[in-house]
Amino acid sequence: MTYEQISPQEAKESMDRESDVILLDVRTREEYDSGHIKNAVCLPNEAILGEPEILPDKGQKILVYCRSGKRSRQAAQKLADMGYKKVLEFGGILDWPYPELIE
């Protein structure tokens, strides 16, 4: 299994269109607490070892990001390897062009 790479714009369009998308921030809790994309849940890349409780549905669309894109690619591949079918990675918050959606 593999994940799909998308642009931040495509991620935002998906967030706007679909209500059941999970927005997954794979940075550390400290990074997340210092500012994250609105409605994102934090699951640090290092903590993705077994099937995460916050991701019970392997068919649900998961949008993954981190700070610059490296950890999100690693996390997206881990999730795909675990059988998650709709994993989309869109890089890092540094490239997120929608500051109004940061909280």
Buried (B, 14 or more C-beta within 10 A) or exposed (E): EEBEBBEBEBBBEBBEEEEEBBBBBBBBEEBBEEEBBEEBBBBBBEEBEEEBEEBEEBEBBBBBBBBEBEBBBBBBBBBBEBEBBBBBBBBBBEEBEEEEBEE
